[in-house]
Amino acid sequence: MNQLDNKSVNFLLADDHSLIRQGIVFVLEEIGFDYEVFHASNLQQTLEVIRNHSIDIAIIDAHFPDGNSLTILPEIKKIRPEIKILVFTGIDENIHSLKFINAGANGFLSKMSEEDEMQQAILKIKNDGKYISAVTQDLLMNSLHGGKQVDPLSSLSERELQIAKMYAEGYGNLEIAGKLDVKQNTVSTVKKRIFDKLKIENIVELIELIKNHS
């Protein structure tokens, strides 16, 4: 048995949706060990809680209104080197999990997971200090054997990639249409196709993909 089994575990639940945090509390209640929960709804609060409380396990979303949690993982580990971080998010595990693990996360779990898997992930993090899903294991093995992480941008045509990069640089539909001498609704159509191909929902995710794969 792990030494954490003999004491109350301090959890930080960091997500800008209170319903998600409440759902995690229900899972903790089902598991049935002693715990205390602290909440945060943005990156600044997350860092404040970690500075001010002895957090054992942080369950953190990837995206917040004030930014991407990828940017603060190294800082969290600097403040509390022993903390265990489980990234619990709706973004695509195949594309993103290794980046978070390389930045300091101890596990990555999709919000599409069943409750059983959520319980298993929390127990693994608590008892073993890490949770690596089958998907992420495959990605790790692939990278260890010299395999390249799949570049999602390779699915885009040359014109789609050009427009994607312009969005990432801060240009709007009208400016892109003017620069490329095409109709504005053509740009909107291409944008929708880019989002569909990359399985993303907003410009923030597009910027992140381009930053990491260009």
C-alpha positions as CSV (number, residue, x, y, z in Angstrom):
1,M,0.0,0.0,0.0
2,N,1.2,3.5,-0.7
3,Q,1.9,5.9,2.1
4,L,-0.8,8.2,0.8
5,D,-3.4,5.6,1.8
6,N,-2.8,6.4,5.4
7,K,-3.5,10.1,5.2
8,S,-6.0,12.5,3.7
9,V,-5.2,13.4,0.1
10,N,-5.4,17.0,-0.9
11,F,-6.8,17.4,-4.4
12,L,-6.9,20.5,-6.6
13,L,-9.7,20.4,-9.2
14,A,-9.0,23.0,-11.8
15,D,-11.6,23.5,-14.5
16,D,-13.6,26.6,-15.6
17,H,-16.8,24.5,-15.5
18,S,-18.1,23.9,-12.0
19,L,-20.2,20.9,-13.2
20,I,-17.0,19.1,-14.3
21,R,-15.4,19.8,-10.9
22,Q,-18.5,18.5,-9.1
23,G,-18.5,15.4,-11.3
24,I,-14.9,14.6,-10.2
25,V,-16.0,15.1,-6.5
26,F,-18.7,12.4,-7.1
27,V,-16.0,10.1,-8.5
28,L,-13.8,10.7,-5.4
29,E,-16.7,10.0,-3.1
30,E,-17.3,6.7,-5.0
31,I,-13.6,5.7,-4.5
32,G,-14.1,6.3,-0.8
33,F,-10.7,7.4,0.6
34,D,-10.1,10.4,2.8
35,Y,-9.6,13.6,0.8
36,E,-9.9,17.3,0.8
37,V,-10.7,19.3,-2.3
38,F,-9.6,22.7,-3.4
39,H,-11.1,24.4,-6.5
40,A,-9.8,26.7,-9.2
41,S,-11.5,28.0,-12.3
42,N,-8.6,29.7,-14.1
43,L,-4.8,29.4,-14.4
44,Q,-4.1,32.2,-11.9
45,Q,-6.3,30.6,-9.2
46,T,-4.6,27.2,-10.0
47,L,-1.2,28.7,-9.2
48,E,-2.5,30.5,-6.1
49,V,-4.0,27.3,-4.6
50,I,-0.8,25.3,-5.3
51,R,1.4,28.0,-3.7
52,N,-0.9,28.2,-0.6
53,H,-1.9,24.6,0.0
54,S,0.0,21.3,0.2
55,I,-1.7,19.7,-2.9
56,D,-0.9,16.1,-3.5
57,I,-2.8,15.6,-6.8
58,A,-4.0,18.3,-9.2
59,I,-6.6,17.4,-11.8
60,I,-6.4,20.1,-14.4
61,D,-8.2,20.9,-17.7
62,A,-6.1,21.8,-20.8
63,H,-7.8,25.1,-21.7
64,F,-9.0,28.0,-19.6
65,P,-10.4,31.4,-20.5
66,D,-7.0,32.9,-19.5
67,G,-4.8,30.4,-21.4
68,N,-3.6,26.9,-21.8
69,S,-2.5,24.9,-18.7
70,L,0.5,23.6,-20.7
71,T,2.1,26.9,-20.0
72,I,2.0,26.6,-16.2
73,L,2.8,22.9,-15.7
74,P,6.6,23.5,-15.4
75,E,5.8,26.3,-12.8
76,I,3.5,24.0,-10.8
77,K,6.3,21.4,-10.6
78,K,8.8,24.1,-9.6
79,I,6.5,25.2,-6.7
80,R,5.7,21.6,-5.6
81,P,8.1,19.1,-7.2
82,E,6.2,16.2,-5.5
83,I,2.8,17.1,-6.9
84,K,1.1,14.6,-9.3
85,I,-0.8,16.2,-12.2
86,L,-3.6,14.5,-14.1
87,V,-4.7,16.5,-17.2
88,F,-8.4,15.9,-17.7
89,T,-9.6,17.4,-20.9
90,G,-11.8,17.1,-24.0
91,I,-8.9,17.7,-26.5
92,D,-7.6,14.9,-28.7
93,E,-5.3,12.6,-26.8
94,N,-3.6,11.4,-29.9
95,I,-2.4,14.9,-30.8
96,H,-1.9,16.5,-27.4
97,S,-1.0,14.0,-24.6
98,L,2.7,13.7,-25.1
99,K,3.1,17.5,-25.0
100,F,1.5,17.6,-21.6
101,I,3.5,14.7,-20.3
102,N,6.7,16.2,-21.6
103,A,5.7,19.5,-19.8
104,G,5.4,17.7,-16.4
105,A,1.9,16.0,-16.3
106,N,1.8,12.5,-14.7
107,G,-1.2,11.4,-16.7
108,F,-3.7,12.4,-19.4
109,L,-7.3,11.4,-19.4
110,S,-10.1,12.3,-21.9
111,K,-13.4,13.8,-20.7
112,M,-15.0,11.2,-22.9
113,S,-13.8,8.4,-20.6
114,E,-16.3,6.3,-18.6
115,E,-16.5,6.8,-14.8
116,D,-14.6,3.5,-14.2
117,E,-11.6,4.7,-16.2
118,M,-11.7,8.0,-14.3
119,Q,-11.6,6.1,-11.0
120,Q,-8.8,3.9,-12.3
121,A,-6.8,7.0,-13.4
122,I,-7.2,8.7,-10.0
123,L,-6.2,5.5,-8.1
124,K,-3.2,5.0,-10.4
125,I,-2.0,8.6,-9.9
126,K,-2.5,8.2,-6.1
127,N,-0.8,4.8,-5.7
128,D,1.7,4.7,-8.5
129,G,2.3,8.4,-9.2
130,K,1.3,8.2,-12.8
131,Y,-1.5,7.2,-15.2
132,I,-0.7,6.3,-18.8
133,S,-3.7,5.2,-20.9
134,A,-3.3,2.7,-23.7
135,V,-3.5,5.5,-26.3
136,T,-0.7,7.4,-24.7
137,Q,1.4,4.3,-24.1
138,D,1.3,3.7,-27.9
139,L,2.4,7.2,-28.5
140,L,5.3,6.9,-26.0
141,M,6.4,3.7,-27.5
142,N,6.3,5.1,-31.0
143,S,8.3,8.2,-30.0
144,L,10.9,6.0,-28.1
145,H,11.4,3.9,-31.2
146,G,12.1,7.0,-33.3
147,G,8.6,7.3,-34.7
148,K,7.4,10.7,-35.4
149,Q,4.3,12.1,-33.7
150,V,1.7,12.4,-36.4
151,D,1.6,16.0,-37.7
152,P,-2.1,16.9,-37.9
153,L,-1.3,19.8,-40.2
154,S,-0.2,17.3,-42.9
155,S,-3.9,16.7,-43.6
156,L,-4.3,20.2,-44.8
157,S,-4.0,21.3,-48.4
158,E,-1.4,24.0,-49.3
159,R,-4.2,26.7,-49.4
160,E,-5.8,25.5,-46.1
161,L,-2.4,25.6,-44.4
162,Q,-1.7,29.1,-45.7
163,I,-5.1,30.3,-44.4
164,A,-4.6,28.4,-41.1
165,K,-1.3,30.2,-40.5
166,M,-2.9,33.6,-41.3
167,Y,-5.6,33.0,-38.7
168,A,-2.9,32.0,-36.2
169,E,-1.1,35.3,-37.0
170,G,-4.3,37.2,-36.0
171,Y,-5.8,38.0,-39.4
172,G,-9.6,37.9,-39.7
173,N,-11.8,36.6,-42.5
174,L,-12.0,40.0,-44.3
175,E,-8.2,40.6,-44.1
176,I,-7.5,37.1,-45.3
177,A,-9.9,37.5,-48.2
178,G,-8.3,40.8,-49.2
179,K,-4.8,39.5,-49.0
180,L,-5.6,36.3,-51.1
181,D,-8.0,38.1,-53.4
182,V,-10.9,35.6,-52.7
183,K,-14.4,36.1,-51.4
184,Q,-15.0,36.3,-47.7
185,N,-17.4,33.3,-47.7
186,T,-14.7,31.2,-49.5
187,V,-12.4,31.9,-46.5
188,S,-15.2,31.0,-44.1
189,T,-15.7,27.7,-45.9
190,V,-12.0,26.9,-45.8
191,K,-11.9,27.8,-42.1
192,K,-14.7,25.3,-41.4
193,R,-12.8,22.6,-43.4
194,I,-9.6,23.3,-41.4
195,F,-11.5,23.0,-38.1
196,D,-13.2,19.7,-39.3
197,K,-9.9,18.2,-40.5
198,L,-8.0,19.1,-37.3
199,K,-10.9,18.2,-35.0
200,I,-10.7,21.6,-33.3
201,E,-13.3,24.2,-32.3
202,N,-11.6,27.5,-32.0
203,I,-8.7,29.7,-33.1
204,V,-6.9,29.1,-29.7
205,E,-6.5,25.4,-30.5
206,L,-5.5,26.3,-34.1
207,I,-2.7,28.6,-32.8
208,E,-1.5,25.9,-30.4
209,L,-1.4,23.2,-33.2
210,I,0.5,25.5,-35.6
211,K,3.0,26.6,-32.8
212,N,3.7,22.9,-32.0
213,H,3.8,21.4,-35.5
214,S,5.1,24.2,-37.8
